[in-house]
Amino acid sequence: MKQVKRSRLSAAQRTDVWRRWKAGESLHEIGRAYSKASSCIHCLLVPRGGIAPAARARSRLALSLAEREDISRGIAAGSSIREIAIGLDRAASTVSREITRHGGHSAYRAHEADSQAWKSALRPKRCLLARNRKLRKIVANRLVLNWSPEQISGWLETQYPDDEAMRVSHETIHRSLFIQARGVLKKELMEHLRSKRRMRRSRHATVRGKSRGQIVDALSIRERPAEVEDRAVPGHWEGDLLSGAKNSYIATLVERHSRFAVLVKVPSKNTEAVVAALSRRVRKLPATLRRSLTWDRGLEMAKHKAFTVATDVKVYFCDPQSPWQRGTNENTNRLLRQYFPRGTDLSPISQAQLDQISLRLNQRPRKTLGFQTPASRLQARVASTD
C-alpha cells in the first residue's frame, strides 16, 4: 500500500498559525485555513501551552547574509582573510572563525552558513524560577494551596519588600506551568489553577466565544419544521464554507430533497461578505425553493438576521461540532474535493467557473436518488407543484 506523504507546515505558516491563535481563531478555523485536522494544529500549539514564542531578531553584531556572501565571493576570488575583513570592516579573526566554523575555504557556502548560524543562535535563557530554587519551592507550595499566580506574585511583594530576587510576576508563573519544556513547575500543579486548561487561549477568543456556539438569536435545528426532516418538500437547504489555501473560500448550498448544489463565490469569510453573496444568489431562486437554510455554528452567518430579511429564508443552526446534522452538505463538499483538492487556492476561480462545476455535479446520477440526477429530481418536483 502506497503511503501518503504528510506535508509539514513551513516556518512562515507556523508563524501565521500563532498569529491566528493569538487573534482568537479556533483550532478548527486554523485547520481549515491550511487543510489540516484541528489535531495537527493542537500538536503545534500544546507544547508551548498556547503561548506564542517570542519573535526572534538577529544581533546587530552578527554577520549578515550579505556579508557572508561577500566572504564567499572573496574566497572564490582567492582573496586573503585580511583582505576580506578589510572589505567588510570586520576583524580578521571574525572572518577566520566564520570560515572555519562553516566548512573551511573549500566548503564554505553563504546561505548554508547563515542558516546554521541562525539555528545555533537559539539558546533560550533560563527563566527566573529555574534559577532560584527557593523561590520556585515557595511558588509550588502556594499553588498546592490553590493560590492563583496573581495572588502569589502580590504576596511575595509584601513578604519580601527589599529582596527583588524573591519577586516573580504572575505571567512568569503562568508560562512556567503552560510551557512544560521549561522543566520548572510540574504539570500536576496546573490542577490547582481555577481554569483547568492545558493551553492558554487568546483574550480575543473570549469575545469570539460568546457568539460562537451562541450566535445572537440563533434558531436551533430542533426548531425546524417537520417537513425539513423527511425531505418531502423542496426548498430546504444546508450550507457551509468550503476552504482553500490562502484564506480562500466558496459557499456551498445543497437542497435536501434533490441534493441540488449551488456554489457561491465569496471574497472572504467575513459575515457581511458571506451574507451579502448568499443573499444575492438565493434571491434568484423561485419562491417555492426558498424555505429554510441550515448552517453550522461558524461566525460567517452571525448576520443571519440580515440574510432572512433579504431573502425571507429562516436560518437554523446545528449543535456545536455536529457536522452530521448537515450530512447532505458534508457529503457534497467531499464530492467537490474532486474539483477543488485540499490546498487549492480558490480565490482565482470565477463565479462562471463555479456555475460550470455545479452544473456538472447536478447532472451526475446519484445512488441515493436511485441514480437520478439532482437537476432532474428538482425539476420534476418543482413541475409537479406548479
C-alpha positions in Angstrom: 0.0 0.0 0.0 1.4 3.4 -1.0 2.0 5.7 1.9 0.7 9.3 1.6 3.4 11.8 2.4 2.4 14.3 5.0 3.2 17.9 4.2 4.6 19.9 7.1 3.8 23.5 7.8 6.5 25.8 6.7 8.1 28.3 9.1 6.0 31.1 7.6 2.9 29.0 8.0 3.7 28.2 11.6 4.2 31.9 12.3 0.8 32.5 10.8 -0.8 29.8 12.9 0.4 31.5 16.0 -0.9 34.8 14.7 -4.3 33.3 14.1 -4.4 31.7 17.5 -3.5 35.0 19.2 -6.2 36.7 17.2 -8.8 34.3 18.7 -9.4 31.8 15.9 -10.3 28.3 17.0 -8.3 25.1 16.2 -10.9 24.1 13.6 -10.8 27.5 11.9 -7.0 27.5 11.7 -7.0 23.9 10.5 -9.5 24.7 7.7 -7.3 27.5 6.5 -4.4 25.1 5.9 -6.5 22.0 5.1 -5.2 20.3 8.3 -7.0 18.5 11.0 -7.5 20.5 14.2 -5.5 17.9 16.0 -2.4 18.8 13.9 -2.8 22.5 14.9 -3.2 21.4 18.5 0.1 19.4 18.3 1.9 22.6 17.2 0.4 24.7 20.0 0.2 22.5 23.0 4.0 22.1 23.7 4.0 25.8 24.4 0.7 25.8 26.2 -0.8 28.1 23.5 1.7 30.8 24.3 3.4 32.1 21.1 7.2 32.0 21.0 8.9 35.4 21.1 9.8 36.9 17.8 13.5 36.3 17.1 15.8 39.0 15.8 19.4 39.0 14.7 22.0 40.6 16.9 23.4 43.8 15.3 26.9 42.3 15.9 26.3 39.1 14.0 27.3 38.7 10.4 24.5 39.3 7.9 23.7 37.1 4.9 25.1 39.9 2.6 28.4 39.9 4.5 28.6 36.1 4.3 28.0 36.3 0.5 30.9 38.8 0.3 33.1 36.3 2.2 32.1 33.6 -0.2 32.9 35.7 -3.2 36.2 36.7 -1.6 37.2 33.0 -1.1 36.2 32.3 -4.8 38.4 35.2 -5.9 41.4 34.0 -3.9 41.4 37.0 -1.5 43.1 36.6 1.8 41.2 36.6 5.1 42.7 40.0 5.9 41.6 41.4 2.6 38.1 40.1 3.0 37.9 41.5 6.6 39.0 45.0 5.4 36.3 45.0 2.7 33.7 44.1 5.4 35.1 46.5 8.0 35.3 43.5 10.3 38.1 42.0 12.4 40.2 39.3 10.6 39.6 37.0 13.5 35.8 37.2 12.9 36.1 36.3 9.3 38.6 33.5 10.1 36.2 31.9 12.7 33.3 32.2 10.3 35.1 30.3 7.6 36.4 27.6 9.9 33.1 27.1 11.7 31.3 26.5 8.4 33.4 24.1 6.4 36.6 26.0 5.6 37.7 27.6 2.4 36.7 24.6 0.2 33.2 24.0 1.6 32.0 27.5 2.7 28.6 28.4 1.4 27.0 31.7 2.4 23.3 30.5 2.6 24.2 27.3 4.5 26.4 29.2 6.9 23.7 31.8 7.5 21.1 29.2 8.1 23.3 27.2 10.5 24.2 30.4 12.4 20.6 31.3 12.9 19.8 27.8 14.3 22.9 27.9 16.6 21.9 31.3 18.0 18.8 29.8 19.5 19.9 29.4 23.1 16.9 30.2 25.4 17.7 31.9 28.6 16.7 30.0 31.8 13.7 31.7 33.4 13.7 33.2 36.9 12.1 30.2 38.6 14.6 27.8 37.1 17.5 29.9 38.5 16.0 30.5 42.0 15.3 27.2 43.8 13.9 28.9 47.0 11.5 31.0 45.0 10.4 28.0 42.9 9.6 26.0 46.0 7.6 28.8 47.6 5.6 29.2 44.4 4.9 25.5 44.1 3.8 25.3 47.7 1.3 28.2 47.3 -0.1 26.7 44.1 -0.8 23.5 46.0 -2.9 25.6 48.4 -4.9 26.8 45.3 -3.5 30.3 45.3 -3.7 32.0 41.9 -0.4 33.1 40.3 -1.5 36.7 40.8 -2.1 36.1 44.5 1.3 34.5 44.8 3.0 37.4 43.0 1.3 40.0 45.1 2.0 38.1 48.4 5.7 37.8 47.5 6.0 41.6 47.1 4.6 42.1 50.7 6.7 39.3 52.2 10.0 40.3 50.6 9.8 44.1 50.0 13.5 44.6 50.0 14.6 41.4 48.1 13.9 41.7 44.4 15.3 38.2 43.9 12.2 36.9 45.6 9.8 38.6 43.2 8.2 36.9 40.3 5.4 38.1 38.0 2.2 36.1 37.6 2.9 35.9 33.9 6.2 34.1 34.6 4.3 31.6 36.8 1.7 31.0 34.1 4.4 30.5 31.5 6.3 28.1 33.6 3.1 26.0 34.0 1.9 26.1 30.4 5.3 25.7 28.8 6.4 22.4 30.3 9.5 22.3 28.2 10.9 24.8 30.7 11.0 22.0 33.2 10.4 24.3 36.1 6.9 23.7 37.6 5.4 20.2 37.4 2.4 19.7 35.2 0.3 18.4 38.1 0.3 21.9 39.6 -2.0 23.0 36.8 -4.8 21.1 38.5 -4.7 23.7 41.2 -5.5 26.6 38.8 -9.1 27.8 38.7 -9.0 27.1 34.9 -8.0 23.5 34.1 -7.0 24.4 30.6 -3.7 22.9 29.2 -3.4 25.8 26.7 -3.8 29.5 27.1 -6.4 31.0 24.9 -6.3 34.4 23.3 -8.1 37.2 25.1 -9.9 37.7 21.8 -11.1 34.1 21.8 -13.3 35.0 24.9 -15.1 37.7 22.9 -15.4 35.5 19.9 -16.5 32.6 22.0 -19.5 34.4 23.3 -21.1 34.4 19.9 -19.5 31.2 18.7 -21.9 28.4 19.5 -24.3 31.1 20.9 -25.0 33.2 17.8 -27.3 36.0 18.8 -31.0 35.0 18.4 -30.0 31.8 16.7 -32.8 29.3 15.8 -31.8 25.8 16.8 -32.0 22.9 14.4 -34.6 21.4 16.7 -36.9 24.3 15.8 -37.0 23.4 12.1 -40.4 22.3 10.7 -41.0 18.6 10.4 -41.1 18.8 6.6 -37.4 19.6 6.6 -36.5 16.3 8.2 -38.4 14.0 5.9 -37.1 15.7 2.7 -40.6 15.5 1.1 -40.8 19.2 0.3 -38.1 21.0 -1.8 -36.7 24.4 -0.8 -34.9 23.4 2.4 -31.1 23.9 2.1 -27.9 23.1 4.0 -24.9 25.4 3.7 -21.3 25.7 4.7 -18.0 27.2 3.5 -15.5 25.1 1.6 -12.0 26.3 2.5 -8.9 26.6 0.3 -5.4 27.8 0.5 -4.5 31.5 1.3 -7.7 32.1 3.2 -9.9 31.5 0.2 -13.5 30.2 0.5 -16.5 29.1 -1.5 -20.0 29.0 -0.1 -21.8 25.7 -0.8 -25.6 25.3 -0.7 -27.3 21.9 -1.1 -31.1 21.3 -1.4 -32.1 18.5 0.9 -34.8 16.9 -1.3 -32.9 16.7 -4.6 -29.2 17.2 -3.5 -29.1 20.0 -6.0 -25.9 22.1 -5.3 -25.3 25.8 -5.7 -21.8 27.3 -5.4 -21.3 30.9 -4.5 -18.1 32.9 -4.7 -17.3 34.8 -1.5 -14.4 37.3 -1.1 -13.7 36.3 2.5 -15.4 34.5 5.4 -16.3 37.8 6.9 -20.0 37.6 7.9 -21.0 40.7 5.9 -19.4 39.4 2.8 -20.8 35.9 3.1 -24.3 37.1 3.9 -24.3 39.6 1.0 -23.1 37.0 -1.5 -25.6 34.3 -0.3 -28.5 36.8 -0.3 -27.8 37.8 -3.9 -27.8 34.2 -5.0 -30.7 33.0 -3.0 -33.0 35.8 -4.2 -32.6 34.5 -7.7 -34.3 31.2 -6.7 -38.1 30.7 -7.2 -40.1 31.4 -4.1 -41.0 27.7 -3.8 -37.3 26.9 -3.3 -36.8 29.5 -0.6 -38.0 27.8 2.7 -35.1 27.4 5.1 -31.3 27.1 5.5 -29.4 25.0 8.0 -25.9 26.2 8.8 -23.2 25.2 11.3 -22.0 27.4 14.2 -19.5 29.3 12.1 -19.4 33.1 12.6 -19.7 33.6 8.9 -23.5 33.5 9.5 -23.5 35.8 12.5 -25.6 38.3 10.4 -28.2 35.7 9.8 -31.0 38.2 10.5 -29.9 40.3 7.6 -30.0 37.2 5.4 -33.5 36.4 6.5 -34.7 40.0 5.9 -33.2 40.0 2.4 -34.4 36.5 1.3 -37.3 35.6 3.6 -35.4 32.4 4.4 -35.0 31.4 8.1 -31.6 30.1 9.2 -31.4 27.2 11.6 -28.1 26.4 13.3 -26.7 22.9 14.1 -25.4 22.0 17.5 -21.7 22.8 18.1 -19.3 20.3 16.4 -22.2 18.2 15.0 -21.4 18.1 11.2 -23.7 15.0 10.8 -26.7 17.3 11.3 -25.8 18.8 7.8 -24.9 15.4 6.3 -26.1 16.3 2.8 -23.9 19.3 2.7 -20.9 17.5 4.2 -21.2 14.7 1.6 -21.5 17.2 -1.2 -18.4 19.1 0.0 -16.5 15.8 -0.2 -17.6 15.4 -3.8 -16.4 18.9 -4.5 -12.9 18.0 -3.4 -12.6 16.2 -6.8 -12.7 19.6 -8.4 -11.1 21.6 -5.6 -8.4 19.4 -3.9 -7.2 20.4 -0.5 -4.7 23.1 -0.7 -6.2 24.7 -3.8 -6.3 28.5 -3.9 -10.0 29.2 -4.6 -9.6 33.0 -5.0 -8.9 33.0 -8.8 -11.9 30.9 -9.5 -14.7 32.9 -11.0 -18.5 32.6 -10.4 -18.9 31.4 -14.0 -16.4 28.6 -13.3 -18.3 27.7 -10.1 -21.6 27.6 -12.1 -20.0 25.2 -14.6 -18.8 22.9 -11.8 -22.1 22.9 -10.0 -23.8 22.1 -13.4 -21.5 19.0 -13.8 -22.3 18.0 -10.2 -26.0 18.4 -10.6 -26.0 16.3 -13.8 -24.2 13.4 -12.2 -26.5 10.5 -11.3 -26.6 9.8 -7.5 -27.1 6.4 -5.9 -29.2 8.0 -3.1 -31.6 9.3 -5.7 -32.0 5.9 -7.5 -29.4 7.1 -10.0 -31.4 10.1 -11.0 -29.6 13.4 -11.2 -30.1 16.2 -8.7 -31.2 18.5 -11.6 -33.8 16.1 -12.9 -35.1 15.3 -9.5 -35.5 19.0 -8.6 -37.1 19.9 -11.9 -39.6 17.1 -11.7 -40.6 18.1 -8.1 -41.0 21.8 -8.9 -43.0 21.0 -12.0 -45.4 18.7 -10.0 -46.1 21.6 -7.6 -46.9 24.2 -10.2 
